């Protein structure tokens, strides 16, 4: 293998070209679409994962959140199911139940129709398991807190009494 030495001049030249390219790309308006991100599943198959993601959005619908955040919740369910065959069976059977209540394809339904199907299985072990997992997995994600106006925990900053107690601006004044 041929060893290449990098001189200061060539380093600066390559760095300048890279920086200029990054600026040009940013100014052109080209960006990576959030939908380009794909779930990384090891235990659950992709179709089941997509159905679970749609199920999660139906349970906790937020228009300001992209599917990436719901997909991350499904990835954490997938990680739990890797070591828990009973959970894996529950998830697979639950998605089959969603599909059977929706004429064989839960993903093809509109959001309103998905909600009707989800209400039909409310209280089932599948519903309860996924709901209880997702509420923690979704809302403990510090990347979405700012989208909801939550500034994060106050404990490291001395609590709310001295910081943030009365700084919300979205409540009406009465």
Secondary structure, 3 states (H helix, E strand, C coil): CCCCCCCHHHHHHHHHHHHHHHHHHHHHCCCCCHHHCCCCCCCCCHHHHHHHHHHHHHHCCCCCCCHHHHHHHHHHHHHHHHCCHHHHHHHHHHHHHHHHHCCCCHHHCCHHHHHHHHHHCCCCHHHHHHHHHHHHHHHCCCCCHHHHCCCCCCHHHCCCCCCCCCCCCCCCCC
